[in-house]
Every structure is written in C-alpha cells, then in structure tokens.
C-alpha cells in the first residue's frame, strides 16, 4: 500500500514542523471513530498526527495509516508513524518517530530518506542534549508527568523542559507526558512552545474544543488563525 503527498516533501515538511505547536499521538483504535477524532484534533489546531500502535499487525496499521494520511492531507498537517521507518516509507508518512531503545536516528534516516522527518524521544537533560545533535529533525522531552502511555517510564518533571528552553536552539522540541488543560500551562511557563498530547484529546468528549484550549495555552491564550481544512 502506498500513498502520495508530493507537495509536502523535504523543505515543506520541515517548514511545517518548524511552525508546529501541537502534536497529537493516536493509536489505530481510539475511543470512537478514528477519522472523526483526527478531523476534530486537526480542526482544533493540531499540526502533526502520529500513528502509534503497539498491538496490531502490519496490515491493520497500514489500513489506519491510509486514514491518517488522507485526513492529514485535508488539513495540510504532518503524518508521522511511530517506531518503524520501513513502514513509514511504505505508507508515505511524512516521517518516523524513534525512541531511545529503537534504532539510531542515522539508521532511521537511511531508511526513510532525506526528505522525511525523523523524531527522537528523550527522557533526561543529557538525552535532550544528545538528541539536539543527533541529526533528528525534532526531539520530544518527557514524560513531564507520569502517564500510562509511557508505562514504566518515570516522570522527569519540568527541569528538562527548562533546560531545553535555555539550551536547545534551532531544533523544534516538544514537551510530552501528561499534557492536558490542567498541566500544559506549567509546561508553557517553563518554556515549552510545543507539546505532544495523547489521552487529553483522544478521550475527550469534545476533542476539537480540548485541542483548541491546549493550543491556546501554547500560543499566549489565543487560538491562531488559519487552522482547519486546506
């Protein structure tokens, strides 16, 4: 299965990443309808959607990827696949996200190619510093708060966020871990201008409204204009 997004290759992908503020991570079988949830999140102001699926087989992931790709295209958003660079390339995702225990950034880059984005998880100040020079296109810093989506991974608090704000320059980075309306303001106050959100959107009764509130917390209290369908 293969998809096409020729207008978002290379420089345009990285420009979209540079201006991104809110990054929604979702599995292939969220509560409710997948396409409706993605449309609500992107309509509310998410800039990036990631398909993170740890349980389903490859065929099911590819089917979900088709929905992610189609909805992301409608909203001029980026679509990232978790963990699997080869599958990201096959599904024509805009990039892949790897963790500290996955393959190195350079190896992932060799698989997805120079035009696609490679993101990296970091879980400490030292890892954030290393990630900033790893060749990744962006890093995630967290989990700031304990979260069941990072089972077994202790919360690292806000100090690495403050460190990234002071020392990671020229590379987009996202605070991650327990980001929700009640916590994202503290992350923003610590210097985060971008955040990754999972459950606060996926499990919301009104995911579009929650997405708008989260984005507003990162952009000085005002939802930026220009979001929505292209």
C-alpha positions in Angstrom: 0.0 0.0 0.0 1.4 3.4 -1.0 0.2 6.9 -0.7 1.5 10.2 -2.2 2.0 13.7 -0.8 4.4 15.3 -3.3 3.8 18.8 -2.2 5.0 18.2 1.3 8.4 16.7 0.5 11.7 17.9 2.0 11.7 21.7 2.7 7.9 22.0 3.1 7.8 19.1 5.6 10.4 20.8 7.7 8.7 24.2 7.4 5.5 22.7 8.7 7.5 21.1 11.5 9.1 24.5 12.4 5.8 26.2 12.7 4.0 23.3 14.5 2.8 23.8 18.1 0.5 20.8 18.9 1.3 17.2 18.1 -1.4 14.6 18.6 -0.4 10.9 19.1 -3.2 8.4 18.5 -3.5 4.6 18.1 -5.3 2.8 15.3 -8.3 2.1 17.5 -9.1 5.1 19.7 -12.4 5.6 21.5 -15.0 6.3 18.9 -14.4 6.8 15.2 -10.7 7.2 14.1 -11.4 9.6 11.2 -13.8 11.8 13.2 -11.2 12.1 16.0 -8.4 13.0 13.7 -10.6 15.6 11.9 -11.6 17.1 15.3 -8.0 17.3 16.5 -6.7 18.8 13.3 -9.7 21.1 13.0 -9.0 22.3 16.6 -5.4 23.2 15.8 -3.1 20.1 15.9 -0.3 20.4 13.4 1.0 16.8 13.5 -0.7 13.5 14.0 1.3 10.3 14.9 0.1 6.8 14.5 1.4 4.9 17.5 0.3 1.3 17.5 1.9 -1.4 19.6 -0.6 -4.2 19.4 -2.0 -4.6 15.9 -0.4 -6.3 12.9 1.1 -4.6 9.9 -2.0 -4.9 7.6 -4.2 -3.2 10.2 -1.6 -0.5 10.8 -1.4 0.2 7.0 -5.2 0.5 6.9 -5.2 3.0 9.7 -2.3 4.8 8.1 -4.4 5.4 5.0 -6.9 7.3 7.2 -4.1 9.3 8.9 -2.6 10.2 5.5 -5.9 11.3 4.0 -7.0 13.4 6.9 -3.6 15.0 7.4 -3.6 16.0 3.7 -7.0 17.6 4.1 -5.6 19.8 6.9 -2.1 20.4 5.5 -0.7 18.6 8.5 2.1 16.2 9.0 1.6 12.5 9.5 4.3 10.6 11.4 4.5 6.9 12.1 6.0 5.5 15.3 8.9 3.1 15.6 9.0 1.6 12.1 11.0 3.6 9.4 10.4 1.0 6.7 6.6 1.0 7.3 6.7 4.8 7.4 8.2 4.9 4.0 5.8 2.3 2.6 2.8 4.3 3.9 4.3 7.5 2.7 4.2 9.1 6.1 5.9 12.4 6.4 8.3 10.9 9.0 9.0 8.4 11.7 9.5 8.8 15.4 12.0 6.6 17.3 12.7 6.1 20.9 15.9 5.7 22.9 15.6 1.9 22.7 14.9 1.9 18.9 17.4 2.1 16.1 19.7 5.2 16.0 18.5 8.3 14.2 21.1 7.9 11.4 19.8 4.4 10.7 16.2 5.5 10.6 17.2 8.4 8.3 18.9 6.0 5.9 15.6 4.0 5.6 13.1 6.8 5.3 15.3 9.0 3.2 16.5 12.6 3.4 13.1 14.2 2.6 11.3 12.7 5.5 11.3 13.8 9.2 12.9 11.7 12.0 11.9 12.5 15.5 13.5 11.2 18.8 12.3 10.7 22.3 14.5 12.0 25.1 14.0 11.4 28.9 16.6 13.4 30.6 18.7 16.6 30.3 21.6 14.5 29.0 19.5 12.8 26.4 18.0 16.1 25.3 21.5 17.5 24.7 22.5 14.4 22.8 19.2 14.4 20.8 19.8 18.0 19.8 23.0 17.0 17.9 21.8 13.5 16.8 20.6 14.6 13.4 17.0 14.3 14.4 14.6 16.9 13.0 12.9 17.3 16.4 13.0 15.8 19.9 10.4 15.1 22.5 11.3 15.9 26.1 9.5 13.9 28.8 7.5 12.4 30.2 7.0 15.5 32.2 4.2 13.8 34.2 3.6 10.1 34.8 1.3 8.7 32.1 0.0 5.2 31.2 1.1 5.8 27.6 4.7 5.6 28.9 4.2 2.7 31.3 7.3 2.0 33.4 8.9 5.4 32.4 9.2 7.7 35.5 8.2 11.3 35.2 11.1 13.7 34.8 9.4 16.9 35.8 9.9 20.3 34.3 13.6 20.8 34.7 14.5 19.1 31.4 11.8 21.4 29.8 13.5 24.4 31.3 16.9 23.1 30.1 15.6 22.6 26.6 14.2 26.1 26.5 17.5 27.5 27.5 19.9 25.3 25.5 18.2 23.6 22.6 18.2 26.2 19.8 17.4 25.8 16.1 15.7 22.4 16.6 12.0 22.0 17.3 11.3 20.3 20.6 8.0 19.2 22.2 7.1 18.7 25.9 5.4 15.3 26.3 3.8 13.3 29.1 0.6 14.1 30.8 0.0 17.2 28.8 -3.7 18.3 29.3 -5.5 21.5 30.0 -4.6 21.4 33.7 -0.9 20.9 33.2 0.1 22.4 29.8 0.2 25.9 31.2 3.0 25.0 33.6 5.0 23.5 30.7 4.5 26.7 28.7 5.6 28.7 31.7 8.7 26.6 31.9 9.5 27.5 28.3 7.7 24.9 26.1 6.2 26.3 23.0 5.3 22.9 21.5 3.6 19.9 23.1 2.7 16.3 22.4 -0.8 15.3 23.6 -2.3 11.8 23.7 -5.2 11.0 26.1 -6.4 14.5 26.7 -7.6 14.7 23.1 -8.3 11.0 22.4 -10.5 10.6 25.4 -12.2 14.0 25.4 -16.0 14.3 25.0 -15.3 17.3 22.7 -11.8 16.7 21.2 -11.9 19.7 19.0 -12.6 22.1 21.9 -9.9 20.5 24.0 -7.4 20.8 21.2 -8.2 24.5 20.8 -7.7 25.0 24.6 -4.4 23.2 24.5 -3.2 25.2 21.5 -4.2 28.4 23.1 -2.2 27.6 26.2 0.9 27.3 24.0 0.2 30.4 21.9 -0.4 33.0 24.6 -4.1 32.4 25.1 -5.3 33.0 21.6 -6.1 30.3 19.0 -4.1 31.1 15.9 -6.0 31.8 12.7 -5.7 29.8 9.6 -6.2 26.3 11.1 -8.7 23.9 9.5 -9.2 22.4 6.2 -7.0 23.4 3.3 
